[in-house]
Amino acid sequence: MKLKNKIHISSALLMLVILLVLAFVIYFSFSQLTYSTEVEQLQAETNALVADLNETAGDPGIVLRAYMPVNGLVKVTVPEGEQPSPIQSPSVTVQLPAELEGQSGTVNVEGERFAYSKAPIIWTDGQVAELTVAQSLRETTNNLNTLRLVLVVGTLLAMIPVIISSIVLGKIVTQPITNLTKTMTRIQRNGQFEKLPVEGKSQDELAQMGHTFNEMMGLLEENYSKQEEFVSNASHELKTPLTVIGSYAKLLERQGMQDEKIAEESISAIRAETDRMKALIEQLLHIARRSESQVEWTKVNAVDLLEQTVTAMNTSYNREFKLITTEQSLPITTDTAKFKQLLYILLDNARKYSSDKIEVVARKNGDTVIQIRDTGIGIPKEAVPYVFERFYRVDKARSRETGGFGLGLSLAKQLADSLNVKIELESIEQLGTTVSIIFSENFNVGDVHSKQEGL
């Protein structure tokens, strides 16, 4: 059964039950109140009759006839002797039961309800007799039947707007869901990303569902485009060294065995391109595995880590990497291995694009800031916003000379995100580049764990 039909049926049945219960409560309460009022009124008339009988010395029949109710009867029951004839209205053709429960109440006789009241009296022969006064509740019953009919008709009439409103409500609730289902079906069939048409400025749950779906579609489309671009760029980067290797392999087959110089050139080129492919694949694996790796948080001295890193770079490249700081200790909470990897990427990038010394500056100014400065060729202003994107290279020809793939800064940005640090880049062409790593003073490892557990 469709959700729309479920809403129609459930809401209509629920309202019908509520109206029926309400009608029953009204009818039952009103009927009980009406009957009790009639009994109380009859009891008051009986008391008045008893008082007049006690004051009358003549024929009691005259008093009894005077107090006989319309559509009712008056009966006197004596313990011994001849029973007086009951006095009753011509419209009353039934006889009350000999025994009636209680001093007053109602009783059904042959399908007709009577109210009755009993009281003791002193009869003319001195015996204590029982006076019974009864009145037919025919008119009251007819009125209650009319009320019951009105309640039933009113309930049925009230169900008309209820059914209409349930249909409208079902359409309002299910229309966005129907649109969502149709859109998802088209996406599945056509393979194209679509968004839901969200009209108006409503902030209800259905509108939020539409906005959330559109945001999700936008994110999926963006990620899909990035994935296609990533695969295309990776294929392009791998195609070049493979082409070079294949060309030199063919050259070796044709002439390499006879010409030692050509063989050495081919082997050297194949080895160089193989190394480039290996480096590219390693960087791609680093990026692919970043989300799987766990961060091991430890509290360390940033100055000690910087000294170790700068010393290693000086030894490896025979270049001047200089650490500048006035701090003896800069405590940070980070993953030591990932932080060193981030430093190596940024320092190696600075080394490739500058020939002078490279400075590493560490300072504490509220936040802990580590800057890597070079005086190299710099980056054009219009290219700065894109340098952290995968495979982006400011100058492709120059990057190929330095062995770059456009993945280093992208990996650095991802490492910075995993370490919850901010990375900023400032550069001026022909003057140099400064990369800043900022550790927030308000950083809390517990907040990071909570955020990761919620993902």
N, C-alpha and C positions, 0 to 999 in steps of 0.2 A: 504494500500500500504506500502511495506517495505521501510525503510529509505534509503536503497541502491538504490532502484528504484527512490525514490524522488530526491536523489542527481543526478542520471543520467539525469532524465527528466528536472529538474530545471536548472542545469548547462548548458545542451545542448540548451534548449530554450533561456536562458539568452544570451548565446554566439551567437545564431542565430539572435536574435533581434539586438544585438550590431553590428554584421556584416552587417545585412540588412540596418540598419540606416546609418552605415558608407558608404556602397555602394551607398545608395541614396544620401547622402551628396556629395560624390565624383562626381557622375553622374550629379546631378543638378548643382553643382558649375562649372564643366567643360563645360557643355552644355551652360550655361549662358555666360561664358567667351568666348567660341568659337563663339556663335552667335553675341555677342557684338563686337568682333574683326572683324568679317565679315562686320558688318554694318559700323563700323568706317572706314574700308578700302574702302568700296563702297562710303561712304560720301566724303572721300579724293579724289577719282577718279571723283566724281561729281563736286567738286569744281574746279578741274583741267579742266574738260570739259567746265564749265561755263567761265573760264578765256580764253580758246582758242576760244570759240564762240564770246566773246566780241572783240577779236583781229582779227577775220577773217571777211573779207568784201565779200567773195565769197559765194558759196553754202554751207549753214550750214549742209546739209545732209552728206557731206564728213566728216566733223568733228564728227558728231554724230555716223557715222559708225565706225570711228576710235576708238572711246571710248566705243563702245558697248561691254559689258562684255560677256565672254564666257558663254553660257547657260543663257543669260539674254536678256534685251530689253531696249530701250530708247524711251520715248514718250514725245511729246511736246503738251501741252494743251493751246489753245488760247481762250480768253474770247469770241470773236466774229469772225464770218467768218468760212471758211472751216478749219477743223482740219487736221493737217499734219498726214500722215500715220505713225504709230509707226514702229520703226526699231527693229527687234528682231531676235534672233538666231533660226535656223530651229528646234532645239530641244525643244524650248519653244512653246507649243501648247495651252496654256491657256491665258486668258486675266485677267489683274489685275483689282480689283475693281476701280470704278471711284473715290471714295473718300478713301483716306488713312489717318490714324490718324498720326499727328505729321510730322516733317520734315524728320524723318528716323525711321527705325524699321524693324520688320519682320511681315509677313502675310502668313497665310495658304490659298492656293487656290487649291481646288480640291485635297486635301491630300498632296500637295507639298508646302514646306516652301520657301518663297522668302525673300531676304533682299532688301530693297528699300531706296532710298534717293531722296528728292525733293529740288529744288532750283529755284528761279525766274530768268528769262532771258529776254532780249529785242529781240523780234522776228523781222523778216525781214520787216514786215509792220509797225513796230514801237510800236506794242502792247506789254504789259508786259505779257509774257507767263510763264507757269509752266513747268519746266523740271523734268521728273521722270526717274530715272535710277533704274532698278531692276535686281537682279541676283538670279538664282536658287541656293538653298543650299542643292541640292541633295547629293553631295559628303560629305558635312559636316554631313548631317543626317545619311548617311550610316556609316560614321566613329563613330558617337555617338551610333548607333545601335550595332556596333561591340564592342564598349566599354561597353555597357550595358550587352551584352552577356558574355564578359570576366569577368565582375564583378559578374554576377550570377554564372558562373562556378567556379570562384575563391572562392566565398562564400561557395558553396557546397563542394569544395575540402577542404577548411579550416575547415569545420565541421567534417571531418573524424578524424583528430588528437584530435579535441575537444571532440568528442564522446568517443574515446579511453581513453583520459585522465580522462574524467568523470567516466568511468568504473573503472579505476585504483584508482582514488581518492575515489570513493564510497567503494571500497574494503578495502582501507587503513583505512578509517574512521570507517567503520562498523565491520571490523574483530574483533577488541578488544571488541566491544559491543556484538558481537555474542558470542565470547568466554566467556564474563562475564555472558551473559544470560544462556549459556549452563552449566557453572559452578554452577550458582545459582540454576538451575533446578536440577542438580545432588545432590547438597547439600540438597535441599528440599526433593528429592526422597529418598536419602540414609541416610540422617541425619549425614553425615560425613563432617568435615570441609576440604575444598580444597582451594588452592591458584592458582592464574592465572600465567601462564608462561610468565614472562616479559623478553624479550630478548633485548640485546643491552643496550646502555647507553643513550638513548634518554631522553630528559627532556621535551618533549611536553606534552600537556594536556592529551592525551591518555595514555602515559606512567605513568603520575602522577595518573591517574585514576586507573591503574593497581596496582601501588605501594600502593595507599590509600586503595584499596580493600583488598590487601594482609595484610596490617597492621591491618585493621579492622577484618579480619578473624583470624589473630593471637591473637588479643585482645579478640575476642569472644571465641576462643578456650581456651585461658588461663582462662577467667572468668568462662567458662563452667566447666573446670577442677576444678577450685577453688570451684565452687558451689557444684559439686559432692563430692569433698573432705569435704566441710563444712557440707553437709547433712549427709555424712557417719560418720564423727566425732561426729556431734551432736547426731545422732542416737545411736552411740556407748556410748556416755556419758550418754544419758538418759536410755539406756538399762540396765546399771549396777545398778543404784538405783532402777529401777523398778523390776529388778530381786531380789534384796535384800528385797524390800518391799513385793514382792509376796512370797518369801521363808518364811519370818517371819509371814506373814498372814496365810500361811498353817500350820506353827508351832503353831500359836495361836489356829487354828481350832482343831489341834490334841491334844495338851497338855496344851495350855495356860490357859484354864479355870480351870484346876486342880492344876497347878503349878504357884504360884504367882511370883516366881523368873523368870521363863521363860516368863511370861506375861510382867513383867517390862522390861526385856531385849529386848523383841520383840517390845514393844511400844517405847522404847528409840531408838532402831535401825531404826524403821519406821520413827520416828520424825526426826532423824538425816539425813536420806536419803531424806526425804521430804524437809528439809531445803536446802540440797545440790541441789536438783532439782529446787527449787524455785530460788536459787541464780544463777544457770546456765541459767534458762529461762530469768531471769531479764537481765543478761549480753547479752544474744542473742537478746533480744528486744532492748537493748541499741544500739547494733551494727546495727540492722535492721532499727531503727528509726533515726540513725545519719544523713542520707542524707535529712530527712524530716524536721529536727529541724532547726529553724532560729537562726542565731547568733546575739545577741544584743550587739553591740559594745559600750563600755563605757571606759572612761579614769579613772583609779584607781591607788592607791598606792600599789605596789606589797608587800611592807614590812608589811602593815596592813593585807593584805590577808594571808600572810605567818604566821604572829603571830596568827591570828584566827585559822588557820588550825592546826598549831603545838599544840596550847592549846587544841583543840578538840581531837587530837590524844593522847596527854598525859592523858587526862581525861578518854577517852574511853578504853585504853588498859593498863593503868598503866605502861607505858614504857617511857623511856627518849628520847624525840624528842627535839633537840636543834637547835634553829635558830641562825646562825652566819652571821652577816653583819655589815659593818661600815657605811652603808648608812642610812640616816634618811628618805629618800623618794626615791622610784624607780617608777616613773610614767610609766604605760604601758596601751596600748589600747587593751582590751580583753573583752570576755564575762565572767562575774564574776562567774556565776554558773558552766559553763563548765570548767573554769580554776580550780575552787575548786575541781570539780570531777576528773580532771586530777591529781591534787596533792594527793587526797585521794587514788587513784589507785596506784600511785608510792610509797607513804608512806606505804600503807598496804602491798604492795609487798615486800618492804624492811623489814617490821616487820616480815613477815612470814619466811624469810630466813636468819634472823640474831637474835642474842640474846642480843647483846650489844646496846649501844646508837646509835641513827640515827641522823645525822647532816643534816640540811638544810642550804645551803650557798647561799647568794644572793650578787651579785656584779655588778658593772657597769664598763664595759671596752669597750667602743664603743657600743656594743650590751649589752642588759640586760641579764644576765645569772643566772639561778637558778639551783643549784645542790643538789641532794639528795644522801647522802653517807651512806653506811652501811659497817660494817666489818664482814659480814656473810660468808656464804660458797662460794659465788661467782659463776661464770658461766664459763664453759670451753670455751676456745678461739674459737674452731670450731663451738660452738653453738650460739655465739653472733649474727651472721647475721640473725638467724632464730627466735629469741625470740619474735619478733613483729608479727609473723604469728599466725593465729587463731589455737587454740588447740595444739600449739607446747609446749612441756614440756621437759625440760632438763632431768629430772629424773622422770618418770611417777610414780614410787612407792613413791618417796619422795613427789611429788606434791599431791598425793592422801592423804597422811598423813596431809598435810597442808591445804587441801581442795581446791586446785587449779584446774582450768579447762583448763588453757592455753589461756584464753580469756582476761585477765586483761590488759596485755601489748598491745595486738592487739587493744583493745578499747582505750587505752591511745594514741596509734599512730594515730588513727582516730580522736580523740579529738584534738590532736596537729595539725593535718592537717587542721581541720576546724577552728582552732584559728590562723592559718598561723604562727605557731612557729615551730622551728626545735627541734627535740628530738634526743639526742645521748646517747649511752650506752657504758661504759667502765667497764670491769670486769676482775679480776684475781682470779683464784680458791683459796679458803681458805684465801683470803685476803680481799675480799669485792667487792662491785659494786658501781659505780657512774653513775647516770642518770642526764643528763644536759638538761634543757629547755632553749632555746635561742630565745629571742625576737629580731628580726632584727632592727637595728637603722634606716633603710630606709623603714620600714613598713609603708604603706599608706592604710587606710581603703577604700578610693575611688578606689584604684587599685583592691581590693578584690571584691567590688561591681561590678565593670566593668567586671571582669573575670566571676563572677557568672551570670551576665545578658547575657553574650555571650555564655554561655553553653546551 
